[in-house]
């Protein structure tokens, strides 16, 4: 007889997700030395060019590491690189030791050569770019303006930029740094340590590695959650559908060997629960979860805890969408609105910006979720957090007008 699934009550499901995503009540210490272990815990940290307060990668780390400063990430990469940049669901910084498992992504990109060559146009640019970097070292798209076309940092791809991206996506080049937000490329053999460059895990090894590492960071999840964790494409894509099928097969093998159990993640009121899997140790872990911190935190719109919109809505009861790609007249809240996390609940969202020319953090609008009020205690928490956000944005003053609080 099959054992009944282990039920994780909603409050524990929220606490589990926050703990595994580095957002529990445990205070992160250690300055720059804590950055690499923190990114390893998360699995990746997403990069983004938009700088409303600070870029997403810095905001994500700052939300978890009270002493974090943007220079810590730069220092980490400059001294002895511990991370490499490539794709999961988007461009991310990833622990360097995971690099060998990306070789299959490089191969998949090479298999898509025709589409890339169509984008590049004049494929002779690939040879020119490759030879230039081999001879002259790390380079940016602007170094190839003579090849024609638009070669800006990210807003337009001419033959050179497309060639650089092709060589990066296929593993021949590596991104060694960002200047502003423009990629600096070099030969992978000059950047990636030889043991990692030479390591050749089989496709089967990687297909076992990926769901195991994903589940380690999720705590518990459905096959879809596990398959999408490292995904480069939507599950509408045939390759990703194969990944989902492979994840189902991995789950069945692990369950057969006693290394997984069935679980139910109870949802917020009015939402459907998730039926998934976890390691057998989950029962003890749930009993010992750290209490979420009672402080109020501003999260990045690109925070890993919110990447899975379905999970955020069903477990936390928080319906959140980044509206940067939504036409202005259709936006419900605004272009770049930050979620507010207090304890283990999302209590609202805030539209604010570091106005560096005026040396201030300006709050444009604040919306609280139903059932939450801006009590004196919550307002004091918010003001402390706004002071932290001002430090991150390198501005001194805070403008928080009384009419910023919105209803509905």
Order of alpha helices (4+ residues) and beta strands (2+ residues): beta-alpha-alpha-beta-alpha-alpha-beta-beta-alpha-alpha-alpha-alpha-beta-beta-alpha-alpha-alpha-beta-alpha-alpha-beta-beta-alpha-beta-alpha-alpha-beta-beta-beta-alpha-beta-beta
